[in-house]
Amino acid sequence: MANPVDAYVGKRIALRRKWLGLSVAEAAAAIATDFATFERYEAGAERVSAVRLRALCEAFDVRPTFFFCDESTPDAHAQVLAQLQCVRLRRNLQ
């Protein structure tokens, strides 16, 4: 069973990847890892190392705090939901 923090970080990785319109294979290549490992990161089944977190920040053009925003606050939760809606809208427009 995934640690709740690892699962949350994985969701944020998937969210940003989808927002950028990257496939899992493209995102994996951008951080010099393989497809299966990247899938495990997104699932929260494998912990992201500091080195990989830095690579993710560079590839996804975000700060490390992006992956750890406090979802427990109403504003942060609303922000995550709004981002997911944008991802869905963007997919529908493509």
Buried (B, 14 or more C-beta within 10 A) or exposed (E): EBEEEBBBBBBBBBBBBBBBEBEBEBBBBBBEBEBEBBBBBBBBBBBBEEEBBEBBBEBBEBEEEBBEBEEEEEEEEEEBEEBBEEBEEEEEEE
